[in-house]
Amino acid sequence: MVSLLLAVVIAAIVFDYINGFHDAANAVATVVSTGVLPIRTAVIAAGLFNFVGAVSGTAVAKTIASGFADPAVVSQTVVLAALMGGIAWNLITWWFGIPSSSSHALIGGLAGAVVAHAGFSAFSWSTLGEKVGLPLVLSPLLGFIVSFFFMVGLTWLLRRANPGWVHRTSRRAQILSASLMAFSHGSNDAQKSMGIITLALLSFVAAGHSADAFPSWFVPRGEEVPLWVIVICAVAIGFGTIAGGQRIIKTMGARIIRITPLQGFAAETGGALTILAASHLGVPVSTTHAISACIMGVGASNRISAVRWGVASNIVMAWVLTIPLSAALAFVAMKLIALVM
């Protein structure tokens, strides 16, 4: 049983690492595409700020650990199957350069694995609707609106400014906004893996294993996320971000719109504010959805035709399909694990 728990922890770390390089584009796509920073410098800086953001709180982790399913009905194999489904979907979308949501892949994987193990009623669908379904619609919409009007406001304020000065200042400001975006990404996305490891630990204790058999720092007390879980997940997502994800960076930084430094600053700022608000409320929002919508928002503020809506529609389709398809992958993984074990 301990070896299975170890396998779950390792799988969660792998998922967190993949989350980092899959979602590296969230923080650096615009700053790379505008030429403000070379990609290697950008992803290293983003990795560091991801780490700092990851250790800034645990509200989202607590939602993942206890909000979607009772730890008493979640076995180690369920968590492992959920991670396998999430990892598989992340790798598929990374390969095709599609900026899908790692958060929704993990939650969809958890839903599929729980249903395969204990039935449809074992998963909290009301929590899915409240914490995922509603934000699935609201966070991109909010990001689009915030970035649209922020860009309109900046354009109006700088309408008489020297274009050269605006360009130079925007490039400097974009470094700050990209750093804030990376911090916000860590504050939300790294906590999903923290939550899934905490869920595995809680289910381990719920299965009859005494928490007193382990050091006090190892097993969560109540709903608190152990410090070692926070640190190891923060390190994993940081290194994953440094590894980069150039396929998705290209899609988000160049294929949606041709972005300028001022537009990049507006998109990153709008995205970071949206994600930080969600992290504060403990909502596992999709950082990918938020920043993609913000890029569309700043593009639309110039003119509607500036956005390549064909590319954008493909991204939205991936948003819609992520939860059901990652759930299906996890469902199959759970059935295969059950056959083997």
C-alpha positions in Angstrom: 0.0 0.0 0.0 2.9 2.3 0.8 4.5 1.6 -2.6 1.2 2.5 -4.3 1.1 5.8 -2.4 4.7 6.4 -3.5 3.6 5.8 -7.1 0.8 8.3 -6.7 3.1 10.9 -5.4 5.6 10.4 -8.2 2.7 10.5 -10.8 1.5 13.8 -9.2 5.0 15.3 -9.5 5.2 14.2 -13.1 1.8 15.8 -13.8 3.0 19.0 -12.1 6.2 19.0 -14.2 4.2 18.5 -17.4 1.8 21.2 -16.3 4.8 23.5 -16.0 6.1 23.0 -19.6 2.6 22.7 -21.0 1.5 26.0 -19.5 4.8 27.8 -19.8 3.1 29.7 -22.7 0.7 31.2 -20.2 3.4 33.4 -18.7 5.9 33.9 -21.5 4.1 33.6 -24.9 3.6 37.3 -25.3 6.9 38.5 -23.9 8.7 36.1 -26.3 6.6 36.8 -29.3 7.1 40.6 -28.9 10.9 40.0 -28.7 11.2 41.6 -25.2 13.0 38.5 -23.9 14.6 35.4 -25.5 12.7 32.3 -24.8 15.3 30.7 -22.5 15.5 33.8 -20.3 11.8 34.1 -20.2 11.1 30.5 -19.2 13.8 30.6 -16.5 12.3 33.8 -15.0 8.8 32.3 -15.3 9.9 29.2 -13.5 11.2 31.2 -10.6 8.0 33.2 -10.3 6.0 30.1 -10.6 7.8 28.7 -7.6 7.2 31.8 -5.6 3.5 31.8 -6.5 3.1 28.1 -5.7 4.2 28.6 -2.1 1.9 31.7 -1.6 -1.2 29.8 -0.5 -3.2 26.6 -0.4 -6.8 27.6 -0.9 -7.1 25.9 -4.3 -5.3 22.8 -3.0 -7.9 22.4 -0.3 -10.7 22.5 -2.9 -9.0 19.7 -4.9 -8.3 17.6 -1.8 -11.8 17.6 -0.3 -14.3 19.4 -2.6 -14.8 16.8 -5.4 -15.0 13.5 -3.7 -15.0 12.1 -0.1 -11.4 10.8 0.7 -13.1 7.7 2.2 -14.3 6.5 -1.3 -11.1 7.6 -3.1 -8.5 4.8 -3.2 -4.8 5.2 -4.2 -5.7 3.6 -7.6 -8.4 6.2 -8.2 -5.9 9.0 -7.7 -3.3 7.3 -9.9 -5.9 6.7 -12.7 -7.0 10.4 -12.4 -3.3 11.5 -12.9 -2.8 9.1 -15.8 -5.9 10.6 -17.5 -4.7 14.2 -16.9 -1.1 13.4 -18.0 -2.3 11.7 -21.2 -4.6 14.6 -22.2 -1.8 17.2 -21.5 0.6 15.3 -23.6 -1.9 15.0 -26.5 -2.7 18.7 -26.5 1.0 19.7 -26.1 1.9 17.6 -29.1 -0.6 19.4 -31.3 0.2 22.8 -29.8 -3.3 23.3 -28.3 -3.4 25.5 -25.1 -5.8 23.4 -23.2 -6.4 23.5 -19.4 -4.1 21.3 -17.2 -6.5 22.1 -14.3 -9.5 20.8 -16.1 -7.6 17.8 -17.3 -6.8 16.8 -13.7 -10.4 17.5 -12.5 -11.8 15.6 -15.4 -9.4 12.7 -14.7 -10.6 12.7 -11.1 -14.2 12.5 -12.2 -13.6 9.7 -14.6 -11.6 7.7 -12.1 -14.1 8.2 -9.2 -17.0 7.1 -11.4 -15.2 4.0 -12.6 -14.4 3.1 -9.1 -17.5 3.9 -7.1 -20.2 5.0 -9.4 -21.7 8.2 -10.8 -23.0 9.4 -7.4 -19.6 9.2 -5.7 -18.4 12.3 -7.4 -19.6 15.8 -6.3 -21.1 17.1 -9.5 -22.4 20.2 -7.7 -18.9 21.1 -6.8 -17.8 20.6 -10.4 -20.5 22.9 -11.6 -19.8 25.6 -8.9 -16.0 25.4 -8.9 -15.3 24.5 -12.5 -18.3 24.8 -14.8 -19.2 28.4 -13.8 -15.5 29.6 -13.9 -15.1 27.8 -17.2 -17.5 30.4 -18.6 -16.8 33.4 -16.4 -13.0 33.4 -16.2 -12.3 33.7 -20.0 -15.2 36.1 -20.3 -13.9 38.2 -17.4 -10.3 38.1 -18.8 -11.6 39.1 -22.3 -13.5 42.1 -20.9 -10.8 43.3 -18.5 -8.1 43.1 -21.2 -10.3 44.6 -23.8 -11.2 47.7 -21.8 -7.7 47.9 -20.2 -6.2 48.1 -23.7 -8.8 50.6 -24.8 -7.9 52.8 -21.8 -4.2 52.5 -22.4 -4.7 53.4 -26.1 -6.7 56.5 -25.1 -4.2 57.6 -22.4 -1.2 57.2 -24.7 -2.9 58.6 -27.9 -0.6 61.7 -27.9 2.5 60.0 -26.6 5.6 59.5 -28.8 5.3 56.1 -30.4 8.9 55.3 -29.8 8.6 56.1 -26.1 5.4 54.0 -25.8 7.2 51.0 -27.5 10.2 51.2 -25.2 8.2 51.7 -22.0 5.8 48.9 -23.0 8.7 46.5 -23.4 9.9 47.3 -19.9 6.4 47.1 -18.4 5.9 43.7 -20.1 8.7 42.2 -18.1 6.8 43.1 -14.9 3.4 41.9 -16.2 4.9 38.6 -17.4 6.5 38.1 -14.0 3.1 38.8 -12.4 1.4 36.3 -14.8 4.0 33.6 -13.9 3.4 34.3 -10.1 -0.4 34.0 -10.6 0.0 30.8 -12.6 2.0 29.2 -9.8 -0.5 30.4 -7.2 -3.3 28.5 -9.0 -1.9 25.6 -11.1 0.7 24.2 -8.7 -1.9 23.8 -6.1 -3.8 21.2 -8.1 -1.0 18.7 -7.7 -0.7 19.7 -4.0 -4.4 19.0 -3.6 -4.2 15.6 -5.4 -1.3 14.5 -3.3 -3.1 15.6 -0.1 -6.2 13.7 -1.3 -4.1 10.6 -1.7 -2.7 11.0 1.8 -6.1 11.6 3.3 -7.5 8.5 1.5 -4.5 6.5 2.8 -5.4 7.4 6.3 -9.1 6.8 5.6 -8.3 3.3 4.4 -7.3 2.4 8.0 -3.7 3.4 8.1 -2.8 5.3 11.3 -1.4 8.8 10.8 0.6 8.2 13.9 2.8 5.7 12.1 4.2 8.6 10.1 6.2 11.7 11.1 3.9 14.6 11.9 5.1 16.6 8.9 4.2 13.8 6.4 0.5 13.3 6.8 -2.0 16.2 6.6 -3.7 17.1 9.8 -7.3 18.1 9.0 -7.4 19.9 5.6 -3.9 21.4 5.9 -1.5 20.7 3.0 1.8 19.4 4.4 4.8 21.6 3.9 6.8 19.0 2.0 3.9 18.7 -0.5 3.9 22.4 -1.1 7.6 22.6 -1.7 7.9 19.6 -3.9 5.0 20.7 -6.1 6.4 24.2 -6.3 9.8 22.9 -7.4 8.2 20.5 -10.0 6.1 23.2 -11.7 9.1 25.6 -11.6 11.4 23.2 -13.4 8.6 22.2 -15.8 8.2 25.8 -16.8 11.9 26.2 -17.3 11.8 23.2 -19.7 9.4 25.3 -21.7 6.6 24.4 -24.2 7.5 26.0 -27.5 4.6 24.4 -29.5 2.0 26.2 -27.4 4.0 29.4 -27.0 3.9 29.7 -30.8 0.1 29.2 -30.8 -0.6 31.7 -28.1 2.0 34.3 -29.0 1.6 34.5 -32.7 -1.2 32.5 -34.2 -4.1 34.1 -32.3 -3.0 37.7 -33.1 0.2 39.5 -34.0 0.8 41.0 -30.6 2.7 44.2 -29.7 4.5 44.9 -26.4 1.6 47.2 -25.2 -0.9 44.5 -26.1 1.2 41.9 -24.3 1.4 44.1 -21.2 -2.4 44.5 -21.2 -3.1 40.8 -21.8 -0.7 39.6 -19.1 -2.0 42.2 -16.5 -5.6 41.3 -17.2 -4.9 37.6 -17.0 -2.8 37.8 -13.8 -5.5 39.8 -12.0 -8.2 37.3 -13.0 -6.2 34.3 -11.9 -5.1 35.9 -8.6 -8.7 36.6 -7.7 -9.6 33.0 -8.4 -6.7 31.7 -6.3 -7.7 33.9 -3.4 -11.2 32.4 -3.6 -9.9 28.8 -3.8 -11.3 28.3 -7.3 -9.2 26.0 -9.6 -9.6 28.2 -12.6 -7.9 27.5 -15.9 -4.9 29.9 -16.3 -4.7 28.8 -20.0 -8.3 29.9 -20.6 -7.7 33.2 -18.8 -4.6 34.3 -20.7 -5.9 33.0 -24.1 -9.1 35.1 -23.6 -7.0 38.1 -22.6 -5.0 37.9 -25.8 -8.2 37.7 -27.8 -9.5 40.7 -25.8 -6.6 43.0 -26.6 -6.7 41.9 -30.2 -10.4 42.7 -30.5 -9.9 46.1 -28.9 -8.0 47.1 -32.1 -10.4 45.5 -34.5 -12.5 42.3 -34.4 -10.7 41.0 -37.5 -7.3 41.3 -35.8 -8.1 38.0 -34.0 -7.7 34.8 -36.0 -11.1 33.4 -34.9 -10.5 30.1 -36.7 -7.5 29.4 -34.4 -9.5 30.8 -31.4 -12.5 28.5 -32.1 -10.1 25.5 -32.1 -8.8 26.6 -28.7 -12.4 27.0 -27.4 -13.3 23.5 -28.7 -10.3 22.1 -26.7 -11.7 24.0 -23.6 -15.0 22.2 -24.0 -13.6 18.8 -24.7 -10.9 18.7 -22.0 -13.0 17.6 -19.0 -15.0 14.8 -20.8 -12.1 13.4 -22.7 -9.7 13.5 -19.8 -12.4 11.8 -17.7 -12.8 9.1 -20.4 -9.0 8.5 -20.4 -9.0 8.2 -16.6 -12.1 5.9 -16.7 -10.2 3.6 -19.0 -7.0 3.8 -16.9 -9.0 2.9 -13.8 -10.5 -0.2 -15.5 -7.1 -1.3 -16.7 -5.6 -0.8 -13.3 -8.4 -2.8 -11.7 -7.7 -5.7 -14.2 -4.0 -5.7 -13.4 -4.5 -5.5 -9.6 
